[in-house]
Amino acid sequence: MEKIELPILKGDNSRKYIPMTFVVGIAVLVVLLLITSLSLTFKKTYKINYSDQSDLDYKVYLKKNSHYDVKYLTKDKQYISSLIDYVDADFSYNFRSEDDIKIDYEYYILASLNVTNNDGKIIYDKKEYLLSTKKNSANDNSLSVKENVKVDYTKYNQMAKDFIDTYGLTANANLVVSLIVDVKGTNSKFDKSIRDNGVITLNIPLTTKTVDISMDYELSNNKNAVLQYSEAIIKNKALFTAGIVFIIIDVLSIAAIVIYLIMNRDEKENYRVTLNKILRDNERYISETVITERVEDMLKTRSLRIEVVKSFNALMDIRDSLNKPILYHEEKLGEEAVFYIISEQIGYIYIMSVNDFKKKK
């Protein structure tokens, strides 16, 4: 079967049809994307509210003494350190969501003995778990943590005294007992999970004659918070499918036309593209000359022996060896270019013509 030629896509025409193909193809692609988007709908922003609360209560149990006729003192008082036996602490943490979420949480109670200088910089610290990490899950949108620990005041007070006395320091010491809770809430509708953290702290001064115990609540969210998401839904599957199919066809058509144009360029276009590439890639080594006679005749008038090389790369190798510039002259505009090097006795020539790019039938 005889090959069908498309003259409109040959020669100079192919040069302008490649960018035109891109412009038309991209325009069609944008229209297809807009049409396809009509098959989608987006849910409005969704809000989820959740909150957490915490509480801490403690009693200070006393050693046997002749001054107090009770076993313990309640919170928010001043306590004589020499009479303290232990501190009984009740930690409480509650989390609740107004929407359906699966809750995974873990918590532990940590005691930290800190010895600091007068500037508050830590000299010594020792940590001890009063309650090892517990992990759990809840499916009713809420969780509740209630734990009791008995803090051996005498033990930690003596540890602090021994350290300070051993090194003759002027320092402050305190014991920090903390319930640390980490909550993760998940829902299939959300890309991200809900994260909430709570730290409930009991601060007990050490090595002092009287003790003023303080409490602190660090909650990442003690008010309602908002988590947002949006979701695209296909409301017209036929339109969406057709849009995707035509988008694929459009992209493949652009690629096919560009490949066809490149593969079917005529010899003049291939000559022009190759020449421009040589000049662009080797502009540091090539100097264009203006002469009124053929290069070969000019070399003969200088009594130079002429050697014709078969490729531009071979001429580049000669240039590297002789360290001479490559001279360039297009003897037939758009049809024949001559690259040459002049040495003391020899003229090296590489001739590139349109005929070199003629395709075999």
TORTI-208010 format. One record per atom (N, C-alpha, C, O): residue in one letter; x, z, y. Coordinates in steps of 0.02 Angstrom, whole numbers, plus 50000, padded with zeros to 5 digits. Layout:
! TORTI-208010
AXZY ...
! end
This chain:
! TORTI-208010
M500435000049940 M500005000050000 M500455000050062 M500935003850066 E500294995850109 E500694995350171 E500585001650214 E500035004050223 K501145004150239 K501125010150281 K500785008650348 K500935003750380 I500325013050367 I499955012150430 I500355015350487 I500525021250483 E500515011650539 E500875014250596 E500385015850653 E499875012450661 L500545020950691 L500135022750750 L500565021850812 L500935026450830 P500535016050844 P500965014650902 P500895019850957 P501375021250993 I500305022650964 I500205027351020 I500625033651011 I500755037251060 L500845035050948 L501245040950935 L501985039350927 L502355043550901 K502195033550949 K502895031550943 K503235031451012 K502905031451064 G503905031351010 G504295030651071 G504175036151122 G504115041951105 D504125034051186 D504025038851240 D503365042551233 D503305048251255 N502865039451201 N502215042751193 N502275049151153 N501935054151168 S502695049151100 S502745055151057 S503005061151096 S502855066851080 R503405059651149 R503675065051190 R503125069051225 R503165075151230 K502635065651250 K502105069051288 K501545071451242 K501165075951261 Y501495068451182 Y500945070551138 Y501075077151103 Y500605080551082 I501705079151096 I501845085751066 I501585091351110 I501205095551086 P501775091651175 P501475096951217 P500725096251226 P500365101251231 M500475090051227 M499745089051232 M499395091951172 M498845094751177 T499705091051113 T499405093851051 T499345101351056 T498845104251037 F499875104551082 F499865111851089 F499315113951138 F498935118651124 V499275110651195 V498785112551246 V498075111851219 V497665116451225 V497925106051189 V497245104951162 V497115109751105 V496565112551100 G497605110651061 G497515115151003 G497385122351024 G496955125650996 I497775124751073 I497675131651096 I497005132451131 I496675137551122 A496795127451169 A496135127651202 A495585128151150 A495125132151157 V495625123951098 V495125124251044 V495145131051010 V494625133850993 L495755133750999 L495825140250966 L495495145751007 L495165150150979 V495575145651073 V495255150751116 V494505150251111 V494155155351107 V494245144151112 V493515143151107 V493255145851040 V492745149251037 L493625144450986 L493425146850919 L493445154450915 L493005157450884 L493945157450946 L493985164750946 L493395167850983 L493115172850962 L493205164751040 L492635167251077 L491985166651037 L491565171151036 I491915160951002 I491315160050961 I491305165050904 I490785167850888 T491885166050872 T491925170750816 T491775177850839 T491465181750802 S491985179650900 S491855186350925 S491115187750934 S490905193550935 L490705182350940 L489985183350947 L489675186150883 L489125188850884 S490045185450827 S489785188050763 S489955195350754 S489755198350704 L490315198250802 L490515205350797 L490125209550847 L489935207250900 T490035215750828 T489755220550875 T490175226850871 T490445228550818 F490235230450926 F490655236350928 F490215242450941 F489815242650987 K490305247550898 K489945253750908 K490185257050972 K490765256450991 K489745260651003 K489935264351062 K490405270151044 K490435272350986 T490745272551093 T491205278251082 T490825284151052 T490285285951076 Y491125287051001 Y490805292750967 Y491195299050983 Y491805299050987 K490845304350994 K491165310651013 K491035315950959 K490485316550933 I491555319550943 I491485325050895 I491715331450929 I492245331650960 N491325336650922 N491475343050954 N491655348250902 N491325348950851 Y492185351850916 Y492375357250871 Y492675362950913 Y492895361850969 S492695368750885 S492945374650921 S493245379550873 S493095379450813 D493675383850899 D493955389150857 D493935395850895 D493925395950957 Q493935401250858 Q493925408050885 Q494385412350844 Q494525411050786 S494635417550875 S495075422150839 S494955429350862 S494685430550916 D495165433950819 D495085441050836 D495635444950801 D495905442750750 L495815450450830 L496335454750802 L496155462050816 L496015464050873 D496175465850764 D496035473050771 D496585476750733 D496835474250682 Y496765482650756 Y497275486450721 Y497165493950731 Y496835496150779 K497445497650685 K497445505050688 K498165507250677 K498525504350637 V498365512450713 V499045515150706 V498985521650666 V498735526750691 Y499225521550605 Y499205527450562 Y499805531850577 Y500365529550588 L499675538450578 L500175543350600 L500475547150541 L500165547950488 K501085549350551 K501385554050504 K501065560950512 K500745562250563 K501155565150463 K500875571950469 K501205575450528 K501815575450535 N500795578450571 N501045581850630 N500555587350650 N499995587650625 S500775591450695 S500365597250716 S499965595850780 S499635600350805 H499995589850805 H499685588450870 H499045584250863 H498575585250901 Y499025579750815 Y498425575550806 Y498065577650742 Y498375578450689 D497425578550747 D497035580450688 D496665574450658 D496185575350621 V496895568250673 V496615562150645 V497175558350608 V497765559350621 K496955554050561 K497445550350522 K497725544350560 K498295542350550 Y497325541650605 Y497555535650642 Y497265535750712 Y496775539250727 L497575531650755 L497335530550823 L497105523250828 L497405518850797 T496585522050867 T496335515250875 T496765511250924 T497235513950953 K496585504850933 K497005500450974 K496955501951048 K496535505751071 D497415498851085 D497435499151158 D497585506251183 D497285508451232 K498055509651150 K498285516251173 K499045516251176 K499365511451156 Q499315521651202 Q500035522851199 Q500175527251138 Q499805532051126 Y500695525551101 Y500845529151039 Y501555531851041 Y502015528551064 I501635537951016 I502305541051012 I502645538050951 I502395538550895 S503215534950962 S503535531150908 S503735535550849 S503685533250792 S503955541750862 S504185546050807 S503605548250762 S503725550750706 L502975547350785 L502395549350744 L502075543450706 L501625544450666 I502315537350720 I501995531450689 I502245530650617 I502845530550604 D501775530050572 D501945528650502 D501905521050489 D502405518050469 Y501325518050500 Y501255510850492 Y500665508550535 Y500255512450558 V500645501950546 V500105498850585 V499685494650537 V499935490250502 D499035496250536 D498565492550493 D498215487250536 D497835488950582 A498345480750522 A498105475350565 A497615470850528 A497735468950470 D497065469150561 D496575464550534 D496565458250577 D496395458350636 F496765452650546 F496775446150581 F496155442150561 F495945442250503 S495875438750610 S495285434650597 S495335428050636 S495495428050695 Y495185422450601 Y495185415850633 Y494595411950606 Y494475411750546 N494225408650651 N493635404750632 N493655397850665 N493825397250724 F493485392750626 F493465385850651 F492795382850631 F492555383850575 R492495379050678 R491855375950662 R491795369250698 R491975368550756 S491525364250661 S491395357650689 S490645356350689 S490295358650644 E490405352750739 E489695350950742 E489535344750700 E488955343050691 D490065341350675 D489965335150637 D490275335850568 D490675340350556 D490095331350524 D490345331550456 D491085329650453 D491275324150471 I491495334250431 I492195332950420 I492425336850359 I492145342150343 K492925334250326 K493245337950271 K493825341750300 K494245338850335 I493855348250286 I494365352550317 I494875354750265 I494695357350212 D495505353550281 D496065356350242 D496445360950288 D496595359150345 Y496605366850264 Y496965371550308 Y497445375750267 Y497385376550206 E497935378350303 E498415382950272 E498615388150324 E498585386850384 Y498815394150301 Y498995399450347 Y499465404350313 Y499515404650251 Y499805408150354 Y500265413450329 Y500355418550384 Y500185417350442 I500625424450365 I500765429750414 I501515431050413 I501805432350360 L501825430750471 L502545431350477 L502725437150523 L502445437850577 A503215441150501 A503475446550543 A504165444650567 A504605442950527 S504275444850633 S504925442950662 S505205448850701 S504915451050750 L505775451350678 L506135456650713 L506635453450761 L507085449850740 N506555454850826 N506985451850877 N507355457150917 N507055462050939 V508005456150925 V508415460450968 V508665455951025 V508985450851012 T508515457851088 T508695453651145 T509085457651197 T509055463751199 N509475454051239 N509825457351294 N509355458251353 N508765456651348 N509625460651408 N509205462051466 N508915455651498 N508425455951535 D509225449851483 D508975443451509 D508465440251462 D508225434851476 G508315443551408 G507825440951361 G508105436151309 G507725433251270 K508765435151309 K509075430751260 K509155434351193 K509345440151191 I508995430751140 I508995433851073 I509715434851048 I510125430251048 I509855441151028 I510505442850998 I510455442550921 I510915440450887 Y509885444850896 Y509785445150824 Y509045444350809 Y508615447050844 D508905440550757 D508205440050735 D508175439650659 D508605436550628 K507675442550632 K507575442550559 K506835441450546 K506405444650575 K506695436750500 K505995434950485 K505825436950414 K506235436650369 E505195438950406 E504965441050340 E504215439250333 E503825440650378 Y504045436250277 Y503345434450266 Y502965440650240 Y503135443350187 L502465442750278 L502025448050255 L501465445250212 L501165448850172 L501325438750221 L500845435350179 L501095428150169 L501185424450217 S501205426250106 S501445419550091 S500915414350109 S500325415950116 T501135408050115 T500685402650135 T500105401850085 T500215401550024 K499515401450112 K498915400050072 K498615393450095 K498555392150155 K498415389250047 K498115382850063 K497415382650034 K497275385149980 N496965379550073 N496265379350050 N495915373450083 N496175370150128 S495305372050059 S494885366750088 S494185369450099 S493975374150067 A493835366250146 A493145368150160 A492745361850173 A492985357350207 N492145361550147 N491725355450155 N491095356750195 N490665352250200 D491015362650223 D490405364150260 D490525364250335 D490155367450373 N491045360550357 N491205359750428 N491445366150461 N491485366550523 S491625371150422 S491865377350453 S492335380950404 S492325379750344 L492735385350432 L493165389550390 L493235396350423 L493135397050483 S493415401150383 S493505407950409 S494095411050372 S494115411050311 V494555413750410 V495145417150382 V495125424450404 V495085425950463 K495145428850355 K495165436150370 K495705439150325 K495655438750264 E496205442050355 E496755445050317 E496955451750347 E496945452750408 N497145456250303 N497375462950324 N498095463850300 N498265462250243 V498515466350345 V499205468050327 V499375474950354 V499125477150406 K499805478350317 K500055484850338 K500785484050358 K501205482250316 V500925485350421 V501595484250448 V501975490850447 V501775495750480 D502515491050410 D502925497150403 D503345498050466 D503905495550471 Y503065501750514 Y503405502650578 Y504075506250569 Y504575504250598 T504085511450527 T504685515350518 T505265511050493 T505825511750515 K505105506550446 K505625502150417 K505925497550471 K506535497250477 Y505515494150508 Y505775489350557 Y506095492950616 Y506585490350644 N505845498650636 N506135502450690 N506835504750672 N507295504550713 Q506925506950609 Q507575509250586 Q508075503450582 Q508665504250598 M507835497450560 M508265491550557 M508525489850626 M509125488250634 A508095490050676 A508295488450744 A508795493550771 A509295491750802 K508665500150758 K509125505350781 K509815504650750 K510325505150784 D509825503350684 D510475502650649 D510885496950678 D511485497650687 F510555491350693 F510925485550721 F511195487150790 F511785485750804 I510785490050833 I510995491550902 I511545496850902 I512035496150939 D511475502050860 D511975507350858 D512635504950829 D513165506950852 T512605500650778 T513215498250745 T513665494650794 T514275495350791 Y513365490750839 Y513775486750885 Y513775489650956 Y514025486451002 G513485495550965 G513495498951030 G513185494751085 G513455494251140 L512615491851071 L512295487251117 L511805490751163 L511515495951146 T511715487951223 T511155489751266 T510655484051259 T510755478651289 A510135485151221 A509695479551204 A508985481951193 A508855487851187 N508525477151192 N507825478451178 N507655475551110 N507955470651087 A507175478651077 A506965476251011 A506205476351007 A505885480751034 N505935471550971 N505225471650960 N505065467950895 N505465464050869 L504485469250869 L504255466250807 L503635462050823 L503145464550852 V503655455650805 V503095451150818 V502785449350751 V503105446350708 V502155451250742 V501795449650680 V501265444350697 V500835445550739 S501305438550664 S500875432850683 S500505429950623 S500785428850570 L499865428650634 L499475424550588 L499505417450615 L499295416150672 I499755412750575 I499835405850596 I499385401550552 I499445401450491 V498925397850585 V498435393650549 V498515386450571 V498555384950630 D498525381850522 D498555374650536 D497955371450503 D497875371850442 V497535368050543 V496915365050518 V496935357450526 V497145354950578 K496725353950474 K496695346650476 K495995344550454 K495775346050398 G495635341050499 G494965338750483 G494945331150478 G495205327750522 T494655328450425 T494635321250415 T493925318750405 T493485322350380 N493825312450425 N493175309250417 N493315301850407 N493735299050442 S492965298650361 S493085291550346 S492985286950406 S493235281350407 K492605289350456 K492475285250516 K493065285050564 K493115280550605 F493515289950558 F494045290650607 F494705288050580 F494875289150522 D495085284650624 D495755282450605 D496235288350604 D496705288550564 K496125293050648 K496565298850653 K496195305150632 K495585305450634 S496585310050611 S496285316350589 S496265321250648 S496635320550697 I495825326250642 I495785331550691 I496305336750673 I496345338950616 R496715338750722 R497225343950709 R497085349850756 R496985349050816 D497105355850727 D496995361850766 D497475367150741 D497605367750681 N497745370950788 N498225376250771 N498045382750805 N497815382750862 G498135388150769 G498015394750798 G498575399450781 G498805399750724 V498795403250831 V499305408450820 V499055414950851 V498945415350911 I498945419950808 I498705426450831 I499275431450822 I499535432150767 T499465434850876 T500085438650876 T499975445950894 T499595447650939 L500325450150857 L500355457350871 L501075458850890 L501535457750850 N501175461450950 N501845462750976 N501965470250978 N501635473851016 I502455472750939 I502585479950933 I503295481450957 I503775479250926 P503375485151013 P504035486951036 P504375491750987 P504045495750954 L505045491250981 L505435495550937 L505965499250978 L506135497351033 T506215504650949 T506755508850978 T506575511851045 T507015513451085 T505935512751059 T505705516051120 T505365522551101 T505135523451044 K505315527151149 K505005533651134 K504255532951128 K503935536351087 T503965528651169 T503245527251163 T503145519851151 T503565515651170 V502595518251120 V502465511351100 V501815508951131 V501295512151124 D501845503151164 D501255499951192 D501165493151156 D501495488351173 I500725492951108 I500625486951067 I500185482051105 I499665483851133 S500395475751106 S500005470551141 S499805465051091 S500105464351038 M499295461251111 M499035455851069 M499025449351109 M498955449451170 D499095443851072 D499085437351106 D498735432351060 D498805432550999 Y498355427751091 Y497985422651054 Y498185415751081 Y498035414151139 E498515411851041 E498695405051062 E498295400151020 E498445399050961 L497785397251050 L497345392551015 L497405385751047 L497375385251108 S497475380551006 S497545373851035 S496885371351063 S496865366751104 N496335374251040 N495685371951065 N495175377651060 N494855378451007 N495095381451113 N494585386751111 N493955384651148 N493515388751161 K493915378251164 K493305375451193 K493145368951155 K493545366551115 N492565366251169 N492395359951136 N492895354551154 N493105354051212 A493085350551105 A493565345151116 A493235338551095 A492715338551062 V493545333151115 V493245326551103 V493735322251064 V494325321751081 L493475319051012 L493855314050975 L493445307750976 L492855307850961 Q493765302150995 Q493395295951004 Q493625290550955 Q494195290650933 Y493175286150939 Y493365280350898 Y492875274650912 Y492315275750936 S493085268650895 S492635262950900 S492715258850836 S493235259150804 E492205255150818 E492205251650754 E491875244850764 E491325244250791 A492215239550740 A491945232850743 A491545231450679 A491775232850624 I490945228750688 I490505227350632 I490315219950634 I490135217350686 I490355216650576 I490155209550571 I489395209250565 I489115211350514 K489065206750616 K488335206450614 K488085199550591 K487505198950569 N488505194450596 N488325187750573 N488895185150529 N489375182150554 K488835186250464 K489385184550418 K489495177050415 K490075174850410 A488965173050419 A489035165750416 A489435163150475 A489895159050467 L489265165550535 L489615163450596 L490345165750594 L490795162050612 F490455171850571 F491125174550567 F491555170450518 F492115168650534 T491275169050459 T491645165250409 T491805158250434 T492365155850426 A491305154850465 A491415148150491 A491945148250546 A492375143750549 G491925153350588 G492425153950641 G493125154550614 G493595151250637 I493215158850563 I493875159850533 I494115153350501 I494705151550508 V493665149850465 V493855143550432 V494085138350483 V494605135150474 F493705137650538 F493895132750589 F494535134750626 F494925130450647 I494645141250635 I495275143450666 I495865141450622 I496365139050647 I495795142450556 I496335140550510 I496445133050512 I497015130650513 I495885129250512 I495945121950516 I496295119750580 I496715115250579 D496125122950636 D496425121350701 D497175122550700 D497565118350722 V497385128350674 V498095129950672 V498465125050627 V499005122650644 L498175123550568 L498505118850522 L498535111850553 L499015108250543 S498015109950590 S498005103350623 S498565102750675 S498905097650679 I498645108050714 I499185108050764 I499855107050729 I500265102850750 A499975110950676 A500605110450640 A500695103550610 A501235100650613 A500155100750580 A500205094250547 A500365088650597 A500775084350583 I500035088850655 I500145083550705 I500865083950733 I501195078750740 V501095090050747 V501785090750773 V502285088450721 V502765084950738 I502185090250657 I502645088050604 I502635080450598 I503155077250590 Y502025077550601 Y501965070250597 Y502335066850654 Y502695061850644 L502255069550715 L502595066550772 L503345066750765 L503695061950781 I503595072450740 I504325073150732 I504585068550676 I505095065250684 M504205068350620 M504435064450563 M504375056950576 M504725052950544 N503955054850622 N503835047750634 N504085045350701 N503855040250727 R504555048850729 R504855046350791 R505225039950777 R505535039350724 D505205035050823 D505575028850812 D506315029850827 D506515035150851 E506715024550813 E507435025150820 E507655026750891 E508145030350900 K507305024150942 K507505025651011 K507385033051028 K507795036151062 E506835035651004 E506685042751018 E507195047250981 E507435052151009 N507345045450919 N507835049450881 N508525049050914 N508895053950916 Y508695043150938 Y509325042250974 Y509345046751035 Y509835050351047 R508805046651075 R508775050751135 R508825058251119 R509195061851153 V508455060551068 V508455067651050 V509155069751028 V509405075051047 T509475065550986 T510145067250960 T510665067351016 T511085071851019 L510625062451060 L511095062151116 L511025068351161 L511525071451180 N510415069951179 N510305075851221 N510555082251188 N510825086651222 K510475082751123 K510715088751087 K511475089151089 K511755094551100 I511805083551077 I512545083451080 I512785085451149 I513235089651155 L512485082651201 L512705084151270 L512555091351288 L512945094651322 R511985093951265 R511795100851281 R512235105951244 R512465110851274 D512355104751181 D512725109651140 D513475109651154 D513825114451140 N513725104051183 N514455103451193 N514635101951265 N515145098751278 E514225104251312 E514335102651382 E515015105151408 E515275102451457 R515295110351376 R515945112951399 R516505108151383 R517035108251416 Y516415103951332 Y516955099651308 Y516875092351328 Y517335088451317 I516315090451356 I516165083351370 I516145082051445 I515845085751484 S516485076751465 S516465074551535 S516205067351537 S516455063051501 E515695066251579 E515405059551584 E515825055251632 E516025057551685 T515955049151612 T516355044551653 T515935038851679 T515425037051649 V516145036051734 V515815030151763 V516315024351763 V516785024351803 I516215019651719 I516665013851716 I516245007451714 I515655007551695 T516555001851735 T516184995551740 T516314990851682 T516004985551678 E516744992751637 E516894988651579 E516774992651515 E516674998751516 R516784989051459 R516684992451396 R517274997251383 R517844995751400 V517125002851351 V517645007951338 V518195004951296 V518785006151310 E518015001051245 E518524998151200 E518994993551239 E519604993651228 D518714989551284 D519134985051324 D519594989051371 D520174987251381 M519314994351399 M519714998551443 M520315001551407 M520865001951434 L520205003751345 L520755006751306 L521285001551288 L521875002951288 K521044995351274 K521524990051257 K521974988251316 K522564986751307 T521684988451377 T522094986951436 T522644992151446 T523134990751480 R522554998051417 R523075003151421 R523555002951363 R523975007351353 S523494997551322 S523924996551264 S523885002451215 S524385004551186 L523285005151207 L523185010651159 L522915007951093 L522515003351091 R523155010951039 R522885009250974 R522215012750967 R522145018750981 I521715008950945 I521035011650942 I520875013850870 I520955010050822 E520645020050865 E520405022650801 E519675024650809 E519495028650852 V519245021750767 V518525023150769 V518365028650718 V518525027950659 V518055034050741 V517865039550695 V517115038850679 V516735035850718 K516925041650622 K516245040450596 K515715045350620 K515125044050613 S515925050950650 S515435055950671 S515685059650732 S516285059750746 F515215062750767 F515405066750826 F515795072950804 F516255075150839 N515625075850746 N515985081750722 N516715080150708 N517165084150721 A516835074050682 A517535072050670 A517905071450736 A518495073250740 L517565068950788 L517875068450854 L518025075450882 L518525076450916 M517575080350869 M517685087250890 M518295090250857 M518675093950888 D518405088550793 D519005090950759 D519635088250792 D520135091850799 I519625081850812 I520195078850846 I520305082350913 I520875083750932 R519755083650949 R519805087151013 R520145093951005 R520565095951045 D519945097550952 D520245104150940 D520985103650924 D521385107950943 S521175098250890 S521875097350871 S522305095250931 S522865097850940 L522045090750971 L522445088151028 L522345092251092 L522745091751138 N521805096251093 N521635100051154 N521535095351213 N521775096651269 K521175089851201 K521015084951252 K520265084851263 K519885086351217 P520025083051323 P519305082851335 P518985076651302 P519315071551290 I518345077451286 I517965071751261 I517635068351320 I517285071651359 L517755061851327 L517445057951381 L516835054351353 L516815052451295 Y516335053451396 Y515705050651373 Y515465045351422 Y515495046151483 H515215039751393 H514925034451435 H514375031051394 H514485029051337 E513785030251425 E513235026751391 E513275019451412 E513065017651467 E513535015251368 E513655008251385 E513005004251390 E512934999851433 K512525005651345 K511875002451349 K511355008051356 K511235011951310 L511075008351416 L510635013951432 L510065014451381 L509685009751370 G510015020251350 G509485021451301 G509615018351233 G509185018651190 E510205015251223 E510335011751160 E511015013251130 E511085013351069 E511525014351171 E512195015251143 E512615019851187 E512685018751247 A512895025051155 A513325029851191 A514005029951157 A514065029551096 V514535030451198 V515215030451172 V515545037051193 V515555038851252 F515825040551143 F516215046651155 F516935044951135 F517055042151082 Y517415046751179 Y518105044751164 Y518595049951191 Y518455053751238 I519185049951159 I519735054251180 I520355049951190 I520515045751147 I520685050851245 I521285046951260 I521895051451250 I521975056551283 S522335049451203 S522965053051194 S523525048551219 S523395043551253 E524145050051204 E524705046351232 E524735039151206 E524895034551244 Q524585038151141 Q524645031451113 Q524005029051078 Q523955023151060 I523525033451069 I522935031751030 I522305033351070 I522285038351106 G521805029151062 G521145030651089 G520655031651031 G520535027150991 Y520365037551028 Y519895039150974 Y519185038151000 Y519005040551053 I518765034350962 I518105032550984 I517575034250931 I517675033050872 Y517025037150955 Y516425037750913 Y515855034350950 Y515705036151007 I515545029450918 I515005025550949 I514355027450914 I514295027050853 M513855029550954 M513195031150927 M512695026250958 M512615025951019 S512345022550915 S511875017550941 S511185018550909 S511115022050859 V510695015250938 V510005015550912 V509975013050841 V509585015550800 N510395008150825 N510395005250757 N510555010450704 N510355009650646 D510925015650723 D511095020950675 D510475024750652 D510485027950599 F509945024550690 F509345028450675 F508775024250647 F508225026850637 K508905017950634 K508375013750605 K508245016050534 K508705016950494 K507605016950519 K507415019250453 K507395013350404 K507225007750421 K507585014950343 K507555009850292 K506835008650272 K506455013450261 K506635002450267 K505955000850250 K505855001550174 K505305000450149 
! end
